[in-house]
Amino acid sequence: MSLIVVGTMAFDAIETPFGKSGRIIGGSATYLALAASNFVRPINQISVIGYDFPKADLDALAARGVDLNGVQVKKDEKSFFWAGKYHLDMNTRDTLETQLNVLAGFDPVVPEIYQDSEFLMLGNLMPKLQLSVIRQMKQRPKLIVMDTMNFWMDSAMADLEEVLKEVDVLMVNDSEARQLSGQFSLVKAAKEILTMGPKYLVIKKGEHGALLFHNDKIFFAPALPLEDVFDPTGAGDTFAGGFVGHLAATRDISFGNMKNAIIKGSALASFCVEKFGTTRMQEISQADIEDRIQQFVDLVNFDISLTN
């Protein structure tokens, strides 16, 4: 039931209406691994870092069952860095600075000891790198989940279309679903995207929840109403990590179990936004997670009579 996670391990500098984080650890693979490790271990990590990535943070990941054999260390280069500022609504942000550094020449390699992994989570990276990882697998994983973004739709659409043919589950937000499909209605967008290769589509709607599509089936999960959203950075990756972590732990990839995975991913994402960076994700316990999942159950559970 092992899981491969592919993505970035980076430094972030975040500014929100609540303050500034300074230089902190981030990256899609970091959030994915922290979330998934609540449900399944080991997490087989594939990423790249520079000489400046703190050993203490690597040790903290290893302590949570993250195998780092697939993490390349470029001793003469700096780690990927991103700085951003969120607007008052916390849904929109401006990128202030991006330094690709080690990411510019990243060529992911799947270690031999990862080859028997049954689940593969492709975090947001260049589509050709995502495809490279898939093609390095000697045996196709039981489930391949992929995240992407509008930047690749603008700059690498041909590569994106190629990798879409190889994945089982695609994760995008609502604006990305509309751009990829050319449809405004999310139901029509889903139908169009599902003709491109994926069997399942998850559309993330941030504070408005998430939608799951498969054939003619649709499932909607709300987001937990939160009094304060401190930092939304990494919430989407945390959601994805919780989603695939639950599936890998249960080894059940049915539509019904994906509903459960959506709720567990949503629960973890609701923790992520409570503090800057990965801070909150490294604090929570299994009891915290179970309590938060129960809050989701209470939020949507109701009895109704269908007779007059």
C-alpha positions in Angstrom: 0.0 0.0 0.0 3.0 2.3 -0.4 2.6 5.6 -2.1 4.9 7.7 -4.3 4.6 11.5 -4.1 6.2 13.7 -6.7 6.5 17.4 -6.4 8.4 20.4 -5.1 10.2 20.8 -1.8 10.8 24.5 -1.4 11.0 27.7 0.6 8.0 30.1 0.7 7.7 33.6 1.9 4.0 34.4 2.5 2.2 37.7 3.3 -1.5 37.7 4.3 -3.7 40.3 6.0 -2.7 38.5 9.3 1.0 39.0 8.9 4.2 37.8 7.2 5.7 34.3 7.5 9.3 35.1 6.7 11.2 32.3 4.9 9.5 29.0 5.7 9.4 25.4 4.3 6.8 24.7 1.6 6.4 23.0 -1.7 3.7 20.7 -3.1 5.5 17.4 -2.2 6.0 18.6 1.4 2.3 19.3 2.0 1.3 16.2 0.1 3.6 14.0 2.2 2.6 15.6 5.5 -1.1 15.0 4.8 -0.8 11.5 3.4 1.4 10.3 6.3 -1.6 10.6 8.6 -3.1 7.6 6.8 -0.4 5.6 5.1 3.4 5.0 5.4 5.9 4.9 3.8 5.5 7.9 1.6 8.1 7.5 -1.2 9.1 11.0 -2.0 10.5 12.2 -5.4 11.7 15.8 -5.4 14.8 18.0 -5.6 16.4 20.3 -3.0 19.5 22.5 -2.7 22.2 22.7 -0.2 20.2 25.2 1.9 17.2 22.9 2.7 17.3 22.4 6.5 18.3 18.9 7.8 15.9 19.4 10.7 13.0 19.5 8.2 14.2 16.4 6.4 14.5 14.6 9.7 11.0 15.7 10.6 9.6 14.3 7.3 11.6 11.0 7.8 10.1 10.7 11.3 6.6 10.7 9.7 7.5 7.8 7.5 8.6 9.8 4.4 11.3 7.9 2.5 13.8 10.4 1.0 15.8 8.2 -1.3 14.0 9.8 -4.3 14.9 13.3 -3.2 17.9 14.7 -5.2 20.2 17.0 -3.4 22.0 19.6 -5.5 24.9 20.6 -3.3 25.9 23.6 -5.5 22.5 25.1 -6.0 19.7 26.7 -3.9 16.2 25.2 -3.3 13.2 26.5 -5.2 11.8 29.7 -3.7 8.4 31.4 -4.0 7.0 34.6 -2.4 3.4 35.6 -2.6 0.9 38.1 -1.1 -2.7 37.2 -0.5 -5.5 39.8 -0.9 -8.1 40.5 1.8 -10.5 37.9 0.5 -7.7 35.2 0.8 -8.8 33.6 -2.5 -6.6 35.7 -4.7 -2.9 36.3 -4.5 0.0 38.0 -6.3 3.3 36.2 -6.9 6.0 38.6 -5.7 9.0 36.4 -6.6 9.9 33.0 -8.1 13.4 31.5 -8.1 13.4 28.2 -9.9 17.0 27.4 -8.8 17.3 23.5 -8.5 13.8 23.1 -10.2 15.1 24.5 -13.5 17.1 21.4 -14.2 15.1 18.8 -12.3 14.9 15.4 -13.9 13.0 13.1 -11.6 14.3 9.5 -11.1 12.2 6.7 -9.7 14.5 4.6 -7.3 14.4 0.8 -7.7 13.0 0.5 -4.2 9.9 2.5 -5.2 9.0 0.3 -8.1 6.5 -1.8 -6.2 4.4 1.3 -5.1 0.8 0.8 -5.8 -0.3 4.5 -5.7 1.3 7.5 -7.5 0.5 11.1 -6.7 1.8 13.6 -9.2 2.0 17.0 -7.7 1.9 20.2 -9.7 5.0 20.1 -12.0 5.8 20.4 -15.7 3.6 17.8 -17.5 6.6 16.3 -19.2 8.2 15.6 -15.8 4.9 14.0 -14.6 4.9 11.8 -17.7 8.6 10.9 -17.2 7.7 9.5 -13.8 4.8 7.4 -15.1 7.0 6.0 -17.9 9.7 5.0 -15.4 7.3 2.7 -13.5 8.0 -0.9 -14.6 4.5 -1.8 -13.5 1.6 0.6 -13.7 0.4 1.7 -10.3 -3.1 0.7 -9.1 -4.0 4.4 -9.2 -2.4 7.5 -10.6 -3.6 10.9 -9.3 -2.4 14.1 -10.9 -2.6 17.8 -10.0 -2.0 20.6 -12.6 -2.6 24.3 -13.0 -3.6 26.9 -15.6 0.1 27.9 -16.2 0.7 24.5 -17.9 -2.5 24.9 -19.9 -1.1 28.2 -21.3 2.5 27.1 -21.8 2.6 23.3 -22.3 -0.8 22.2 -23.4 0.4 19.5 -25.8 2.5 17.8 -23.0 -0.5 18.2 -20.6 -2.8 16.4 -23.1 -0.3 13.6 -23.3 -0.1 13.0 -19.6 -3.8 13.3 -19.1 -4.2 10.1 -21.2 -2.1 8.2 -18.6 -3.8 9.2 -15.3 -6.8 7.9 -13.4 -7.7 11.0 -11.3 -7.2 14.6 -12.3 -7.4 17.4 -9.7 -8.0 21.0 -10.7 -9.8 24.1 -9.4 -12.9 25.4 -10.9 -11.3 28.1 -13.1 -8.7 25.5 -14.4 -11.5 23.1 -15.2 -13.3 25.8 -17.2 -10.0 26.7 -19.0 -9.1 23.1 -19.8 -12.6 22.2 -21.1 -13.7 25.5 -22.7 -17.0 25.1 -20.8 -18.4 27.4 -18.1 -20.8 24.9 -16.5 -18.7 22.6 -14.3 -20.9 19.6 -15.1 -20.2 20.2 -18.9 -16.6 20.9 -18.1 -16.3 17.6 -16.2 -17.8 15.6 -19.1 -15.4 17.2 -21.5 -12.3 16.6 -19.3 -13.3 12.9 -18.7 -13.0 12.4 -22.5 -9.3 13.4 -22.3 -8.2 10.3 -20.3 -8.9 10.6 -16.6 -11.6 8.3 -15.2 -12.3 10.5 -12.2 -12.2 14.3 -11.9 -11.9 16.3 -8.6 -12.7 20.0 -8.9 -11.5 22.0 -5.9 -13.6 25.0 -5.0 -11.6 26.3 -2.0 -13.9 27.6 0.7 -16.9 26.3 -1.3 -15.9 22.6 -1.1 -15.1 20.0 -3.8 -16.8 18.1 -6.6 -16.1 14.5 -7.6 -17.1 13.2 -11.1 -17.0 9.7 -12.5 -19.1 8.7 -15.6 -22.6 10.1 -14.8 -22.0 10.2 -11.0 -21.4 13.4 -9.1 -20.5 13.9 -5.4 -20.3 17.3 -3.6 -18.6 17.9 -0.3 -18.7 21.3 1.4 -15.8 22.9 3.0 -15.9 23.3 6.7 -17.0 26.9 7.6 -14.0 28.4 9.4 -14.0 31.6 11.5 -10.4 32.5 10.5 -8.4 31.5 7.4 -4.8 32.4 8.3 -2.8 31.1 5.3 -4.3 29.2 2.3 -0.9 28.2 0.9 -0.7 24.4 0.5 -4.4 23.8 1.3 -4.9 22.2 -2.2 -1.9 20.0 -1.9 -2.9 19.0 1.7 -6.4 18.1 0.4 -4.8 16.0 -2.4 -2.5 14.3 0.1 -5.3 13.4 2.4 -7.4 12.1 -0.6 -4.7 9.8 -2.0 -3.4 8.8 1.5 -6.8 7.5 2.4 -7.1 5.6 -0.9 -3.7 4.1 -0.5 -4.4 3.1 3.1 -7.7 1.3 2.2 -6.6 0.1 -1.2 -10.2 0.7 -2.3 -10.5 2.9 -5.4 -14.2 2.7 -5.8 -16.3 5.8 -6.3 -17.9 5.3 -2.9 -14.5 5.2 -1.1 -13.4 8.3 -3.1 -16.3 10.1 -1.3 -14.7 9.2 2.0 -11.3 10.4 0.6 -12.8 13.7 -0.4 -14.0 14.3 3.2 -10.7 13.3 4.8 -8.8 15.5 2.4 -11.1 18.4 3.2 -10.7 17.8 6.9 -6.9 18.1 6.6 -7.1 21.1 4.4 -9.2 22.8 7.0 -6.3 22.4 9.5 -3.6 23.6 7.0 -5.1 27.1 6.7 -5.1 27.8 10.4 -1.4 28.8 10.6 1.4 29.8 8.3 3.0 27.1 6.1 3.2 23.6 7.4 3.1 24.5 11.0 -0.4 23.3 11.8 0.0 20.1 9.8 2.9 19.1 12.0 0.9 19.7 15.2 -2.3 17.7 14.6 -3.0 14.3 16.1 -5.2 11.4 15.0 -7.8 12.5 17.6 -7.8 16.0 16.0 -8.4 14.5 12.6 -11.2 12.3 13.8 -12.9 15.2 15.6 -12.7 17.4 12.4 -14.1 14.6 10.3 -17.0 14.3 12.7 -17.6 18.0 12.3 -18.0 17.4 8.5 -20.4 14.5 9.2 -22.5 16.8 11.5 -22.4 19.6 8.9 -24.1 17.6 6.2 -26.1 15.0 8.1 -29.9 15.4 8.2 -33.2 13.5 8.2 -35.9 14.3 5.8 -39.3 12.9 5.0 -40.2 12.5 1.4 -43.9 12.1 2.1 -46.4 14.9 2.8 
